[in-house]
Amino acid sequence: MTGINSPGHAFVELLDSGRYLTKIVGNKIPNPDREKITMITINGREIATDAEGYLANLEDWSEDVAQVLSQQDNLELTDRHWQLLNWIRNYYQEYGTAPNLRVMTKTIGGDLGEEWADKKFLFDLFPYGPAKQAARYAGMPKPTGCV
């Protein structure tokens, strides 16, 4: 395995299988294609997002950011949405990665209750994909394994 590491960027490993594993180091999400950066304005502040709407800098996240991103999808955030967003943020703090749907359904039930482990329940909250859409609102990078 080989790796490239610099603070505030990605740590990229070439695994023996020939696949790449990317880990975020610091608080910036790598974005080699700068032309796809989009700016959103929240409370008079310009915040950079990638082409899919994920924050370019994790430190830019706030509840106001989550509200604006959800409004772009015509989704009103309820207390249950906020429970999931906070759970994802806590998961990221502990493990350094946003959970994909499989990991989410296997682990969230023990923290928030068994109903949360049901995919239908999660898709009812986040119809564009509970892992991807919720991670975007929570200011996290796109979960590994999500297309």
Backbone hydrogen bonds in HBPLUS format (Angstrom, degrees):
<---DONOR---> <-ACCEPTOR-->    atom                        ^
c    i                          cat <-CA-CA->   ^        H-A-AA   ^      H-
h    n   atom  resd res      DA  || num        DHA   H-A  angle D-A-AA Bond
n    s   type  num  typ     dist DA aas  dist angle  dist       angle   num
A0014-LEU N   A0002-THR O   3.18 MM  12  5.58 150.2  2.27 143.8 152.3     1
A0012-VAL N   A0004-ILE O   3.38 MM   8  5.62 146.7  2.50 140.8 148.5     2
A0009-HIS N   A0006-SER O   3.17 MM   3  5.72 138.9  2.35 146.0 144.5     3
A0025-VAL N   A0009-HIS O   2.84 MM  16  5.42 152.9  1.91 157.6 166.2     4
A0011-PHE N   A0023-LYS O   2.70 MM  12  5.05 165.3  1.72 155.9 160.9     5
A0023-LYS N   A0011-PHE O   2.85 MM  12  5.05 158.2  1.90 144.7 152.2     6
A0013-GLU N   A0021-LEU O   2.87 MM   8  5.14 163.1  1.90 149.0 154.7     7
A0021-LEU N   A0013-GLU O   2.91 MM   8  5.14 154.9  1.97 146.4 154.4     8
A0015-LEU N   A0019-ARG O   2.86 MM   4  5.50 160.0  1.90 175.4 177.4     9
A0018-GLY N   A0015-LEU O   2.85 MM   3  5.44 164.7  1.87 121.3 125.9    10
A0058-LEU N   A0027-ASN O   2.89 MM  31  5.35 144.3  2.02 156.9 165.7    11
A0029-ILE N   A0056-ALA O   3.13 MM  27  5.35 169.7  2.14 139.6 142.7    12
A0036-LYS N   A0033-ASP O   3.05 MM   3  5.91 167.7  2.07 126.5 130.2    13
A0037-ILE N   A0034-ARG O   3.24 MM   3  5.58 165.7  2.26 115.7 116.1    14
A0038-THR N   A0049-THR O   2.69 MM  11  5.13 166.1  1.71 151.5 156.6    15
A0049-THR N   A0038-THR O   2.65 MM  11  5.13 155.8  1.71 158.5 166.0    16
A0040-ILE N   A0047-ILE O   2.82 MM   7  5.26 158.9  1.86 147.9 154.4    17
A0047-ILE N   A0040-ILE O   2.76 MM   7  5.26 159.2  1.80 157.0 164.3    18
A0042-ILE N   A0045-ARG O   2.88 MM   3  5.19 161.8  1.91 147.2 149.1    19
A0045-ARG N   A0042-ILE O   2.96 MM   3  5.19 157.8  2.01 110.2 117.5    20
A0056-ALA N   A0048-ALA O   2.91 MM   8  5.42 167.1  1.92 137.8 134.6    21
A0050-ASP N   A0054-TYR O   2.81 MM   4  5.47 153.3  1.88 151.6 159.2    22
A0053-GLY N   A0050-ASP O   2.98 MM   3  5.23 162.5  2.01 112.5 118.2    23
A0060-ASP N   A0057-ASN O   2.97 MM   3  5.70 166.7  1.99 123.9 128.3    24
A0061-TRP N   A0058-LEU O   3.29 MM   3  5.92 170.3  2.30 118.4 120.5    25
A0065-VAL N   A0062-SER O   3.01 MM   3  5.14 123.4  2.34  98.8 112.9    26
A0066-ALA N   A0062-SER O   3.17 MM   4  6.62 159.1  2.22 151.7 156.3    27
A0067-GLN N   A0063-GLU O   2.97 MM   4  6.25 154.7  2.03 147.1 154.1    28
A0068-VAL N   A0064-ASP O   2.98 MM   4  6.24 161.3  2.02 150.1 154.1    29
A0069-LEU N   A0065-VAL O   2.92 MM   4  6.16 171.2  1.93 160.8 162.9    30
A0070-SER N   A0066-ALA O   2.95 MM   4  6.08 157.2  2.00 147.3 153.8    31
A0071-GLN N   A0067-GLN O   2.92 MM   4  6.11 150.3  2.01 145.9 154.4    32
A0072-GLN N   A0068-VAL O   3.04 MM   4  6.35 145.1  2.17 147.1 156.0    33
A0073-ASP N   A0070-SER O   3.03 MM   3  5.15 134.8  2.24  98.5 111.0    34
A0075-LEU N   A0070-SER O   2.91 MM   5  5.11 166.4  1.93 141.3 143.6    35
A0074-ASN N   A0071-GLN O   2.98 MM   3  4.69 161.0  2.02 101.6 106.5    36
A0082-TRP N   A0078-THR O   3.04 MM   4  6.42 162.1  2.07 154.6 159.2    37
A0083-GLN N   A0079-ASP O   2.92 MM   4  6.21 144.8  2.04 143.9 153.9    38
A0084-LEU N   A0080-ARG O   3.15 MM   4  6.48 159.8  2.19 148.7 152.1    39
A0085-LEU N   A0081-HIS O   2.88 MM   4  6.20 162.7  1.91 155.3 160.8    40
A0086-ASN N   A0082-TRP O   2.90 MM   4  5.98 165.1  1.92 148.6 152.5    41
A0087-TRP N   A0083-GLN O   2.94 MM   4  6.10 150.0  2.03 142.2 151.3    42
A0088-ILE N   A0084-LEU O   2.89 MM   4  6.15 160.0  1.93 154.1 158.4    43
A0089-ARG N   A0085-LEU O   3.00 MM   4  6.28 160.4  2.04 148.4 153.8    44
A0090-ASN N   A0086-ASN O   2.93 MM   4  6.13 157.3  1.99 147.2 153.2    45
A0091-TYR N   A0087-TRP O   2.83 MM   4  6.06 156.0  1.89 149.1 156.4    46
A0092-TYR N   A0088-ILE O   2.87 MM   4  6.10 161.5  1.91 152.8 157.3    47
A0093-GLN N   A0089-ARG O   3.01 MM   4  6.25 155.3  2.07 144.1 150.7    48
A0094-GLU N   A0090-ASN O   3.02 MM   4  6.29 150.8  2.11 146.9 154.3    49
A0095-TYR N   A0091-TYR O   2.84 MM   4  5.99 165.6  1.86 160.8 164.4    50
A0096-GLY N   A0092-TYR O   2.67 MM   4  4.79 146.1  1.79 135.1 140.7    51
A0104-MET N   A0100-ASN O   2.84 MM   4  5.99 162.9  1.87 157.9 163.8    52
A0105-THR N   A0101-LEU O   2.93 MM   4  6.11 169.5  1.94 156.2 156.8    53
A0106-LYS N   A0102-ARG O   3.19 MM   4  6.33 141.8  2.34 140.5 150.6    54
A0107-THR N   A0103-VAL O   3.04 MM   4  6.17 136.1  2.23 149.0 159.8    55
A0107-THR N   A0104-MET O   3.23 MM   3  5.41 136.0  2.44  99.9 111.2    56
A0108-ILE N   A0104-MET O   2.89 MM   4  5.55 166.3  1.91 158.5 160.9    57
A0111-ASP N   A0108-ILE O   2.98 MM   3  5.26 137.0  2.17 105.4 117.8    58
A0112-LEU N   A0108-ILE O   2.84 MM   4  5.97 173.1  1.85 173.9 175.1    59
A0113-GLY N   A0109-GLY O   2.89 MM   4  4.51 139.7  2.05 119.5 127.7    60
A0116-TRP N   A0113-GLY O   3.05 MM   3  5.83 147.7  2.15 122.6 130.0    61
A0117-ALA N   A0114-GLU O   2.93 MM   3  5.34 152.3  2.01 113.1 121.6    62
A0118-ASP N   A0115-GLU O   3.25 MM   3  5.62 164.6  2.28 110.7 114.6    63
A0122-LEU N   A0118-ASP O   3.13 MM   4  6.51 159.6  2.17 153.4 158.9    64
A0123-PHE N   A0119-LYS O   2.79 MM   4  6.05 158.6  1.84 156.5 163.0    65
A0124-ASP N   A0120-LYS O   2.86 MM   4  6.03 142.9  1.99 146.7 156.5    66
A0125-LEU N   A0121-PHE O   3.33 MM   4  6.67 140.8  2.49 137.8 147.0    67
A0125-LEU N   A0122-LEU O   3.14 MM   3  5.20 126.6  2.44  94.9 108.2    68
A0126-PHE N   A0122-LEU O   2.91 MM   4  6.19 164.4  1.93 152.4 156.9    69
A0129-GLY N   A0126-PHE O   3.05 MM   3  5.64 153.0  2.13 126.0 127.6    70
A0133-GLN N   A0129-GLY O   2.82 MM   4  5.50 147.3  1.93 152.4 162.9    71
A0134-ALA N   A0130-PRO O   3.29 MM   4  5.44 142.2  2.44 114.3 125.0    72
A0135-ALA N   A0131-ALA O   3.03 MM   4  5.84 150.4  2.12 134.0 142.9    73
A0136-ARG N   A0132-LYS O   2.98 MM   4  6.18 154.5  2.05 149.0 155.9    74
A0137-TYR N   A0133-GLN O   3.07 MM   4  6.39 162.0  2.10 150.3 154.5    75
A0138-ALA N   A0134-ALA O   2.84 MM   4  5.99 144.7  1.97 144.5 155.3    76
A0140-MET N   A0135-ALA O   2.86 MM   5  5.03 157.7  1.91 159.5 155.7    77
A0139-GLY N   A0136-ARG O   3.16 MM   3  5.23 158.8  2.21 102.9 109.0    78
A0146-CYS N   A0143-PRO O   3.23 MM   3  5.78 159.5  2.27 134.4 134.3    79
